[in-house]
Every structure is written in structure tokens, then in C-alpha cells.
Amino acid sequence: MKNVVFYGGGNISQAIIEGLLGSGFNKENIFYVDRNTTNIKKLKKLKIRSFKKNNNAKVDLFILAVKPKDAIDAYKEILDKYKNPKVISLVAGIRSKKYINFNKKIQFLRAMPNTSSKHGLGITAVFNSSFTKNNLKKVLIFLNKVGIVITVDKESNIDTFTGIIGSGPAYFFHLLKSYERKLLTISNGDKKMVNEVMSNLMKGVGMSIEKNTNLDNLITAVASKKGTTEAGLKYFKSNKLGNIFEKGLNTAIKRSKEISNEF
């Protein structure tokens, strides 16, 4: 994939673009379509050009990244203006069938990345609807530039992925707010130091998981008998923190499915 147009320049597009630039992808081959002035300013800082001002470029891939309520109109605009476009939709909820019904010859697939793509650590789920085998391979290589890619064989799995992984960074940030409050009380309000501590904590957790896939073993390695970790874990278990968190995940998955019925 050479020339790529992001139809919608919000947070997820910006994250992917920064990840692409970090991987060495040429900024001259990235364009955007967006009316939001805040998004435009951020994209201009990244030296990404407006496609409407450079629409002579041959487009290899359109990435639809707008809000669900705007998705169908934006998709129809792509179909009306450009011949035989190849389209990836990053839009939550809306099923492939809705798009393909407008033109069954279009090469189309759904992808659900997360904002960690910004750092080249993204996780992207892909459900292919109508891309050819050769072009799908090119798309997977392209998405691998910003992290790992998981292909799913059922479109319903995209909803599950959206609720768990697409939203995943926000859940961890929410949990870290508790760490932040406690750490600020012992650091004289040194926010920079607190951020470094939390960053190292998460990096260490990630490295431990890479080396040992058994989470129970990792917990046991930290929790000594009658120690502080065991005390905290017992409280979490007695108050069913795991159940509460899982219910939150299920609620997010349910919402993804609801969106598909709304549009």
C-alpha cells in the first residue's frame, strides 16, 4: 500500500498515522479528509496533507474512521467520488453487509485497532469481507507497521474485540488513576516522577507476561504468604473485583452490538 487516505482524522487516525510515521512510512503518502479544525491542526503538525487539496494522487487504500452516525454518508461519498476504492472501516458496530450492499464489487474489510498503535504497540482485529487474497496480504503488512494483527473468521468477534481491546487502553488508564492518587501523596506532587513510575510498572508487567504466559504463576511470584500483596488480593476477591471488571467488558461488548442495530 502506497497512498493512504484517512476519511476522518480523529484520535484513532492520529494514533495510526503517528505509528506509521514511527515505522518509517513516508508522510508524503498519507492524506486525510476532515472538517474538524482541531483534528486538522494536529494533522498539520504531523505534516499530513489534506486529500481534497491533493486529490490527483492515486489512492491505494481508504480508511474510514468517522463516528458511526456519519459512516454511511462518508462511505457513499467515497463510492461516488472514487472509482473502485479499496476501503477499510474502523467504525465500531456497523456490519460489513451495510456497506457492501451499496456496491458488491468493492473490496471492503473491517478493522478494529487501538490507540497503542501510536507507539507501534497496537493490536488490530481484522475481518475480511471482500478483499482479494493478494490485497488482503498487503493490508495486513500495512497494519503490522503499527503493531500486531489478529484476523477473525466471524464478524461478531469484532464486537468482542472492540469492547475488550479497542477500549482496553482506557480501562488500564482508569485503574492507574488509583495508583496516581496514592503515588502523588508520597512524591510531594511530582507528577513527572509518578508518570515514570507508572510507565515502568506497566512495562515490567508486559515483559513478565511475554516471558511467562501463566498469569496465576505471575501472581504467586509477587504474593508472599501473609504479605501486603496477599492482603490486597484477598480484598479484591472478597469484593468480586474480577466479576465487576468482567461485567464492564461485557457491557462494552453489548454496546458495540447495539450500535450495529442502530445504523
Secondary structure, DSSP 8 states (H G I E B T S, - for coil): ---EEEES-SHHHHHHHHHHHHTT--GGGEEEE---HHHHHHHHHTT-EEGGGSTTS--SEEEE-S-HHHHHHHHHHHHHHSSS-EEEE--SS--HHHHHTT-TTSEEEEEE--GGGGGT-EEEEEEESS--HHHHHHHHHHHGGGEEEEE-SSTHHHHHHIIIIISHHHHHHHHHHHHHHHHHHTTTT-HHHHHHHHHHHHHHHHHHHHH---HHHHHHHH--TTSHHHHHHHHHHHTTHHHHHHHHHHHHHHHHHHHHHH-
